[in-house]
Amino acid sequence: MIIEKCNEPTVEVSGLEIIEVSNATEVISMIELPEKTKNTDITENKATSSEIVTSITISEKHDDSKEIKVLEQQPTSEVKSEAFSYLQGFESRMEEIQKEELERKKMIIKAIHEYVTYSTAKFLTKENLLILHENIDHLASGQSDLYKPIRSKMETPLTSPSLRHFVWNIGERLGISLSERANFIKTIFPNELKNATLGYLVKNLKDTIHSQIPIDSPKYDDFKFDYTLINKAQCDKK
């Protein structure tokens, strides 16, 4: 008896094709999937991808394109840590600068005291010269309320031009204002400057009038005094 094998017909059901594969039935969809479904895997991949962006390409009309380079972003904590590492020597450097400035100021004040003795010894008693040195310290520290007045010798008085030049020279080394200089010299030598107002002194601290104490302008970034100017000026007055 011969049994004839029949092929099973292919049946189409609502756009679905059912075929036999290795004694199993596989359903293949012939319907186009919605766009949203297609993009699901892409969206999930984007969500799990690295957040660090290295480059982005933007296409424009007429096949032109621009490439935007984006630097690799680092975690905020790492950036802050790296920035703070640059400041490790800040405190020590500031201490060095302050120490240098303090040392320079001490040197300037010392030079001024030496200049005061050299330039005014001829015109002041020893007692008044000592008071003048104290007044210089008060000027340097901004303590004008501690100024004490003195007077030059009657036989060798200090003139107004000499006093104006004297305080101008000192003030240049200390870096103080003209009004502070005028107030200082007017307070210290009230008798010698009784006819001079503060306004007049401010305008005439540095003039070209010949005097026992000439103008001594400091050279750039230097505070030293030129004693030869004093020697010449005081010798000419003899």
C-alpha positions in Angstrom: 0.0 0.0 0.0 1.5 3.3 -1.0 0.7 6.3 1.0 1.2 9.6 -0.9 2.7 12.4 1.1 0.9 15.6 0.7 2.4 19.0 1.0 0.6 21.2 3.5 -0.7 24.3 1.9 0.6 27.8 2.8 -2.0 29.8 4.5 -2.0 33.6 4.6 -3.8 35.1 7.6 -4.2 38.9 8.0 -0.7 39.8 6.7 0.9 36.9 8.6 2.6 34.1 6.8 2.8 30.7 8.6 5.5 28.3 7.3 6.8 25.0 8.6 10.5 24.9 9.5 11.9 21.7 11.0 8.6 20.6 12.3 8.1 23.9 14.0 5.9 26.8 13.1 7.5 30.3 12.8 5.5 33.5 12.5 7.0 36.3 10.6 5.4 39.7 10.7 5.0 41.3 7.3 3.6 44.5 8.8 6.0 47.5 9.1 6.7 48.3 12.8 5.9 51.7 14.1 8.8 54.3 14.2 8.6 54.5 18.0 9.2 50.7 18.3 12.2 50.8 16.0 13.9 53.6 17.9 13.4 51.9 21.3 16.8 50.1 21.2 18.6 53.2 20.1 17.1 55.3 22.9 18.1 52.6 25.4 21.7 52.6 24.0 21.9 56.3 24.3 20.8 56.2 27.9 23.5 53.7 28.9 26.3 55.3 26.8 29.1 57.3 28.3 28.3 60.9 29.2 31.7 62.1 28.0 31.4 63.8 24.6 34.4 64.1 22.3 32.9 65.4 19.1 29.6 66.2 17.4 29.0 66.6 13.7 26.2 68.8 12.5 25.0 68.5 8.9 23.5 71.5 7.2 21.9 72.2 3.9 23.9 71.9 0.6 25.9 69.1 2.1 27.9 71.5 4.3 29.0 70.3 7.6 30.6 71.7 10.7 32.4 69.8 13.4 32.2 71.0 16.9 35.0 69.8 19.1 34.0 69.3 22.7 36.7 68.8 25.3 36.3 65.7 27.4 34.5 66.6 30.5 36.0 65.6 33.8 34.1 65.0 37.0 33.7 68.3 39.0 35.5 66.8 42.0 38.5 66.1 40.0 38.6 69.5 38.4 38.4 71.2 41.8 41.1 69.0 43.2 43.4 69.8 40.3 42.7 73.5 40.7 43.5 73.5 44.4 46.8 71.8 43.7 48.0 74.9 41.9 47.5 76.9 45.0 49.6 74.8 47.3 52.5 77.4 47.3 50.2 80.4 47.7 50.4 80.9 51.4 54.1 80.4 51.6 54.7 82.8 48.7 52.5 85.4 50.3 54.5 85.1 53.5 57.7 85.6 51.5 56.3 88.7 49.9 55.2 90.2 53.1 58.6 89.4 54.7 60.4 91.1 51.8 58.2 94.2 52.0 58.7 94.5 55.7 62.4 94.1 55.3 62.5 96.7 52.6 60.5 99.2 54.7 63.0 98.7 57.6 65.8 99.5 55.2 64.0 102.6 53.9 63.4 103.9 57.4 67.0 103.2 58.4 68.2 105.1 55.4 65.8 108.0 56.3 67.1 108.2 59.9 70.7 108.4 58.6 69.7 111.1 56.2 67.9 113.1 58.9 71.0 113.1 61.1 73.3 114.0 58.2 71.2 116.8 56.7 69.9 118.5 59.9 72.7 118.0 62.5 74.0 121.5 61.6 70.7 123.1 62.5 69.4 121.3 65.5 70.4 120.6 69.0 71.0 117.0 70.0 67.8 116.9 72.0 65.7 118.3 69.2 67.3 116.0 66.7 66.3 113.0 68.8 62.7 114.3 68.9 62.8 114.7 65.1 63.8 111.0 64.8 60.8 110.1 66.9 58.6 112.2 64.7 59.9 110.4 61.6 58.9 107.0 63.1 55.4 108.5 63.8 55.2 109.7 60.2 56.2 106.3 58.9 53.5 104.6 61.0 50.8 107.2 60.3 50.6 108.4 63.9 50.3 112.1 63.3 48.7 112.7 66.7 52.0 111.9 68.3 54.0 114.6 66.5 56.1 116.9 68.8 57.1 120.4 67.6 60.8 121.5 67.7 62.8 124.5 66.7 66.0 124.9 64.8 69.0 126.8 66.3 68.7 130.6 66.4 72.2 131.0 64.9 71.7 128.5 62.1 67.9 128.4 61.5 66.3 126.1 58.9 64.6 128.1 56.1 61.2 127.4 54.6 62.7 126.0 51.3 65.0 123.7 53.2 62.2 122.3 55.3 60.0 121.9 52.3 62.7 120.0 50.4 63.6 118.0 53.5 60.1 116.6 53.9 59.6 116.1 50.2 62.7 113.9 50.0 61.5 111.8 53.0 58.0 111.5 51.7 59.1 110.2 48.4 60.9 107.3 50.1 57.9 106.6 52.3 55.3 107.0 49.5 53.1 109.3 51.4 50.8 112.1 50.0 51.8 115.7 49.7 49.2 116.8 52.2 50.7 114.4 54.8 54.1 115.8 54.2 52.9 119.4 54.5 51.1 118.6 57.7 54.1 116.9 59.2 56.6 119.7 58.5 54.1 122.4 59.5 53.5 120.6 62.8 57.1 119.9 63.6 58.5 123.3 62.7 55.6 125.8 63.6 58.0 128.7 64.1 59.9 128.4 60.9 56.7 127.9 58.9 54.4 130.3 60.7 53.7 132.3 57.6 53.1 129.3 55.3 49.7 127.7 55.0 49.2 124.0 54.3 47.9 124.8 50.9 51.0 126.8 50.1 53.3 124.0 51.4 51.5 121.3 49.3 52.1 123.3 46.1 55.7 124.3 46.9 57.2 121.3 48.6 59.3 120.6 45.5 60.6 123.8 44.0 63.8 125.1 42.4 64.7 127.6 45.2 68.3 127.1 46.4 68.4 125.9 50.1 70.6 124.1 52.6 68.7 120.9 52.0 68.2 120.4 48.2 65.7 118.2 46.4 66.9 114.7 46.2 64.7 112.6 43.9 65.1 108.9 44.3 66.1 106.9 41.3 63.7 104.3 40.0 63.0 101.7 42.7 65.8 103.0 44.8 65.5 104.8 48.2 69.1 105.8 48.8 70.0 109.5 49.3 72.7 111.4 47.5 74.8 113.1 50.3 76.9 115.0 47.8 73.9 117.2 47.1 73.8 118.2 50.8 77.5 118.7 51.0 77.5 121.0 48.0 74.4 123.0 49.2 75.6 123.5 52.7 79.1 124.4 51.7 77.8 127.0 49.3 75.9 128.6 52.3 79.0 129.1 54.3 
